[in-house]
Amino acid sequence: MVRPADVAEDATGEPAALARAHALRKARAAADGWAGSEPETVLGVDTVVALDGEVFGKPSDEDAARRVLTRLAGRTHEVHSGLAILHGGEERMASAVTAVTFRPLEAAQVAAYVATGEWRERAGGYAIQGRGAALVRRIEGDYLNVVGLPVAALVDLLPGVLLAVGG
């Protein structure tokens, strides 16, 4: 079951640590929100984008999305995801990082992408698995991390869990 957790997300700090802290707050909030018996496992995930030491979360509006995408255009940024698992009374955390290089973008291209609305609720203001793929020249690392769930890091935290699904 997916249960979104509405928690405050900071934009200052070391990106990997920030993503892990957000993920842990989300996992704890989701676990606290269960009525009745607690689930066996709770997963919290958060993603932040960083460029030149500046952390970009989810843009608040179209102007913010335009500013972020313009900053990322023609540059390589890092996508950091934090994972937090509450399982068997334990808290386990991990992180993943992927380098993403954007194509140089003209203002009209940025405006056209922002007009799609796809930037909403997306760290860095884009979705690589959608129209945002056209913004990207290349990635180095885990594509699924950029999408928002670094499956390899998840499997490392809970070996065998994905293989047991449906079994």
C-alpha positions as CSV (number, residue, x, y, z in Angstrom):
1,M,0.0,0.0,0.0
2,V,1.3,3.5,-0.8
3,R,0.7,6.1,1.8
4,P,2.1,9.5,1.0
5,A,3.6,11.3,4.0
6,D,3.4,15.1,4.1
7,V,6.6,16.2,5.9
8,A,8.7,19.3,5.8
9,E,11.6,19.1,3.4
10,D,14.7,21.3,4.0
11,A,16.7,22.7,1.2
12,T,20.0,23.2,3.1
13,G,22.6,20.7,3.9
14,E,24.7,18.0,2.3
15,P,22.4,16.5,-0.4
16,A,22.8,12.8,0.4
17,A,22.3,13.3,4.1
18,L,19.3,15.6,3.4
19,A,17.6,13.0,1.2
20,R,18.2,10.3,3.8
21,A,16.8,12.6,6.6
22,H,13.7,13.4,4.5
23,A,13.2,9.7,3.7
24,L,13.4,8.7,7.4
25,R,10.9,11.4,8.4
26,K,8.5,10.2,5.6
27,A,8.9,6.5,6.8
28,R,8.2,7.5,10.4
29,A,5.2,9.6,9.5
30,A,3.8,6.9,7.3
31,A,4.3,4.3,10.1
32,D,2.6,6.6,12.7
33,G,-0.4,7.1,10.4
34,W,-1.5,3.4,10.4
35,A,-4.7,2.7,12.3
36,G,-4.6,-0.6,14.1
37,S,-1.7,-2.9,13.6
38,E,1.5,-1.5,12.1
39,P,2.8,-2.8,8.8
40,E,5.8,-5.2,8.8
41,T,7.8,-2.9,6.6
42,V,7.6,0.8,5.8
43,L,9.7,2.5,3.1
44,G,10.3,6.2,2.9
45,V,12.1,7.7,-0.1
46,D,13.1,11.2,-1.0
47,T,15.0,12.7,-3.9
48,V,16.9,16.0,-4.2
49,V,18.8,17.6,-7.0
50,A,22.1,19.4,-6.4
51,L,24.1,21.7,-8.6
52,D,27.2,23.5,-7.5
53,G,26.4,22.9,-3.8
54,E,22.8,24.2,-4.2
55,V,20.0,21.8,-3.4
56,F,16.8,21.9,-5.5
57,G,13.7,20.2,-4.2
58,K,10.3,20.4,-5.8
59,P,9.6,23.8,-7.4
60,S,6.8,25.7,-5.8
61,D,5.4,27.2,-8.9
62,E,6.0,27.7,-12.7
63,D,8.4,30.6,-12.1
64,A,10.5,28.4,-9.7
65,A,10.4,25.5,-12.2
66,R,11.6,27.8,-15.0
67,R,14.5,29.1,-12.8
68,V,15.6,25.6,-11.8
69,L,15.5,24.2,-15.3
70,T,17.3,27.2,-16.7
71,R,20.1,26.7,-14.0
72,L,20.3,23.0,-15.0
73,A,20.4,23.6,-18.7
74,G,23.7,22.5,-20.3
75,R,25.1,21.4,-17.0
76,T,25.7,18.2,-15.1
77,H,23.8,17.9,-11.8
78,E,23.5,15.2,-9.2
79,V,20.3,13.4,-8.3
80,H,20.4,12.1,-4.7
81,S,17.9,9.7,-3.3
82,G,17.5,8.6,0.3
83,L,15.9,5.4,1.4
84,A,14.7,4.6,4.9
85,I,13.2,1.3,5.8
86,L,11.5,0.5,9.1
87,H,11.5,-3.2,9.4
88,G,11.3,-5.5,12.4
89,G,11.9,-2.7,14.8
90,E,15.0,-1.5,12.9
91,E,15.7,1.6,10.9
92,R,17.9,1.1,7.9
93,M,19.0,3.9,5.5
94,A,20.8,4.1,2.2
95,S,21.4,6.6,-0.5
96,A,22.1,6.7,-4.2
97,V,23.5,9.3,-6.5
98,T,23.3,9.7,-10.3
99,A,24.9,12.3,-12.5
100,V,22.5,13.8,-15.1
101,T,23.7,16.1,-17.9
102,F,21.0,18.4,-19.4
103,R,21.1,19.5,-23.0
104,P,21.6,23.2,-23.5
105,L,18.1,24.7,-23.5
106,E,16.6,27.8,-25.0
107,A,14.1,29.8,-23.0
108,A,11.3,28.7,-25.3
109,Q,12.2,25.0,-24.7
110,V,12.1,25.6,-20.9
111,A,8.8,27.4,-21.2
112,A,7.3,24.7,-23.3
113,Y,8.3,22.0,-20.8
114,V,7.0,24.0,-17.8
115,A,3.7,24.5,-19.7
116,T,3.3,20.7,-19.7
117,G,2.9,20.7,-15.9
118,E,5.1,17.6,-15.6
119,W,7.5,19.5,-13.3
120,R,5.0,19.5,-10.4
121,E,6.0,17.5,-7.4
122,R,9.4,16.6,-9.0
123,A,12.7,17.2,-7.5
124,G,14.6,19.5,-9.9
125,G,11.4,20.2,-11.8
126,Y,11.5,17.4,-14.3
127,A,10.5,13.8,-14.8
128,I,13.1,11.8,-16.8
129,Q,10.6,9.0,-17.4
130,G,8.3,11.4,-19.2
131,R,8.7,14.4,-21.5
132,G,11.6,15.5,-19.3
133,A,13.7,12.8,-21.1
134,A,14.1,15.3,-23.9
135,L,15.9,17.7,-21.5
136,V,18.6,15.1,-20.8
137,R,21.7,14.5,-22.8
138,R,23.1,11.6,-20.7
139,I,23.1,10.0,-17.2
140,E,25.9,8.3,-15.3
141,G,24.5,5.9,-12.7
142,D,21.2,4.4,-11.9
143,Y,18.3,5.5,-14.1
144,L,15.7,4.3,-11.6
145,N,17.3,6.6,-9.0
146,V,16.5,9.6,-11.2
147,V,12.9,8.3,-11.6
148,G,12.7,8.3,-7.8
149,L,13.2,4.8,-6.5
150,P,16.8,3.4,-6.6
151,V,15.8,-0.3,-6.7
152,A,19.4,-1.5,-6.4
153,A,19.8,0.4,-3.2
154,L,16.5,-1.0,-2.0
155,V,17.5,-4.5,-2.7
156,D,20.8,-3.9,-0.8
157,L,18.7,-2.8,2.2
158,L,16.3,-5.7,2.2
159,P,17.9,-8.6,0.2
160,G,15.4,-11.0,-1.2
161,V,12.3,-8.8,-0.7
162,L,11.8,-8.1,-4.3
163,L,12.4,-11.7,-5.3
164,A,9.8,-12.8,-2.7
165,V,7.0,-10.5,-4.1
166,G,4.2,-12.6,-5.5
167,G,6.0,-15.8,-4.5
